[in-house]
Amino acid sequence: MAIIFDGTRESYVEGLSEFLGSGQEDTPGWVADLRREAISGFGELGFPTLSDEEWRFTNLEALRRGSFSIAEDGISDVSKKTVNSYGFSGLDCLRLVFVNGRFASSLSDAGDAGEGIVVKALSEAIREDGDLVKGHLAKYADYEKDAFISLNTSYFEDGVFVYVPDRTVLEKPVHVLHVSTDEGRPLFINPRNLIIIGQSSDAKVIEHYVSLSQSVYFSNVVTEVVCGEDANLEHYRLEFESRKAFNFSTLRVNQQKNSNITSHSILYGGAIVRNNVHPVLAGEGCNSDIYGLFMSEGRQHMDNFMRVEHASPHCDSRQFYNGVLDGRSKGVFHGRILVHEGAEKTDAKQTNRNLLLSDTAQIDTKPQLEIYNDDVKCTHGATIGQMDEEALFYLCSRGVSMRKAKIIMLRAFTNETLEHMSIDSVKETLENTVMKWFEQRLGNGDGS
């Protein structure tokens, strides 16, 4: 029998007992204890409201009114051909596929990752690499302060586990494909990913979220990343889910001395989307580059919340987020740079640029600096506007059609973020997707 959540705080709290008794019998005791601790956190917090400062631009009433259930046993019928259609041309990678939050081994191909490297489903890692997982799982994403992290920690079933030992290069990117299907009722899906990159090691991980139908569901993702000393990670989050879905995600990163992380977020689908990116530069000499592009139309709502913590000296961070909004859609950018006491010589920059393609699209942007140290260099800025009429006139005066001129300008705007991707096949796929989106918008005249 399916576990039903009716949107109330009580249904999520009370549902955990049934969840632990159905399909979780083999779960280690420490995981069960973790789930109970996390759900008590949600019991205290409940879903955030407009009175919560960090959620003042995003109304979750539709989520609270919704009814969701966890998928019953068994993987939905998804073909290998369908999975391959979400690949990237020419990319040689390790692929793990999850359907409605559960590992689909028959659709996956992890191959030989290399000596000492572990790339597998988190459920398998909990059984086979328990001590390693236990040392990191839920140690960074705070389920006592965030309701969605609390729910994910309570109800996650699976996700990817990547472990790269010290002084090792993971030669192939890891493509983690999360597929949602229409099961005839709105699902509650909680992917949980854990990525550990050892000292002086390198890896690239692509989290890719897609839907096979325009159905309603509640997707709640948490990814924890640990970058060891001198480690390098390039992380991608590609969100292409149902336009009727509720999509919430958290990327929580812990960086050790001289580590480097590059984060790319592309938001495309979803009815209500919340994208949390929270790196903590815990060791001296870290670098964190965060790039994002969100594109909305119709009545989509996309909320981006950045929190970059400089906890040690001599660290650099860069945030570059661009939004393109059409129709009656709404975007939010809430970015915060937090410089702790003692984190001298911090160099941090935050930039948010937004382009409105219609008179009815809206954006709320709130860049913030919170600094407890004098010897720092921090800047932030945000812009909101429409396409430059003078630039369009200039292009048209050179014989370029108005439609082509708009595409040229839009492409230049979005490439400010896409150009930083090092995996060419991913970048080319996204550039083509963006171009198709533009062509559809321009073909609609006013885009409404």
C-alpha positions, 0 to 999 in steps of 0.5 A: 500500500502506498504511503500518502502525504496530504501536505500537512506537517503531521502526515510527513512526520507520522508517515516515517514509521510506515516507511521504515516498516516497508522496504527498509527492513535491511537498513542499518540501524544508524540510517534508521536513527538518522531518519528519525532525527531528521523527521523530528527536525521537520516536525519542528520546522514545517514547510517555510512560509512567506514570513521566513526571510529566505522564502519571502519571494516564494509561496509554497501554498500549492505544495502544502495543498498537494497530496503525494505518495512514495512509488511502490516497489518495482521500477517503471518500464523505461527503455534503454533507448529512452535513457540513451536519448538523454546522453551527450553526443560523443561523451564517454562516461560512467552512467548511473540511472535512477527511476523515481528515486530508485536505482535501475541497474539494467539501465546503468553502465558504471563500467570500470571507474579505476583502481580504488574509485567507487561509483555506485548507488548510495543504497549499495554503498551503505551496505558495502562501504558503510563506515565511509558513508557513515562518516560523511552522510548528513554531516554537511547538509543541516537537517535541523535548519532546513525543512527540505533537507530534513524531509530528504534525509528522512525519506531518501531511497537512493542516489549516487555515491562517488568516492575518489581516493587521494591522488587519483583522477577519475578519467571519465565524467559520471553521468547521474540520470534521474528519470521521473515517470507518470505513475498515475498519482503525484509522487514524492521523490527524494534523490540523495547523492554523496560525492567524496573527492580525496586529496589532490584528486580530480572528478567531474559529475553531471546530475541530470534530472528529466521527466518522461511526462508532464505530470505532477510530482514533488522532487526533493534532492540533496547532494553533499560534496566533500573536496579534500585538500588540493582536490578539484571537482566540476559539478553540473546540475541540469534540471529539465523536469516536468513543467508541473513538478515541484522541484527543490534541490540543495548542493552542499559543499565542504572544501578543504585547503586549496581545493577547487570546485566549479558548479554549473546549474541549468534550470529549465523545467518545473512549476515551482523550483528552488535551487540552493547552492551552499559551499563552505570554503573551510580550508585556506586557499580554496576557490569556488566558482558558481555559474547558473542559468535559469530560463522560465516561461508561462507561470513557472517560478524559479528561486535561486538561493546562494550562500557562499561561506568564507570560513578561512583566509585567502579564499576566492569565490565567484558567482555568475547567475543569468536569468531569462524570463518570459510570459508571466513567469517569476524568478528569484535570486537571493545571493549571500556572501558570508565572510567569517571572522578571521577569513582575511584576504577574501576575494569574492564577487557576485553577479546576477543579470536578468533579461525580461522578454515580456512585460509580465515577467518578474524578477526579485533579486537580493544580493547580500554581503555579510562580512566580519573581517576588514581585510577583504575584497567583496563586490556584488551587483544585479541588473534587470532589463530587456533587450537593448533596442540600440543594439538591435537597431545596430544589428538590423542596420547591418542587414540582420533580421530582427529575429536573428538579431534577437537570437544573437543577443540572447545567445551572447547573454546565455553563453556568459554562463555556458562558456565556462563548462569544460565538457564540450558535449554537455555545453553543445547540447545545452546551447542547442536546447537554449537555441530551440527555446529562443526560437519557440519564444520568438515564434510566439510573437510576444512570448506570452 
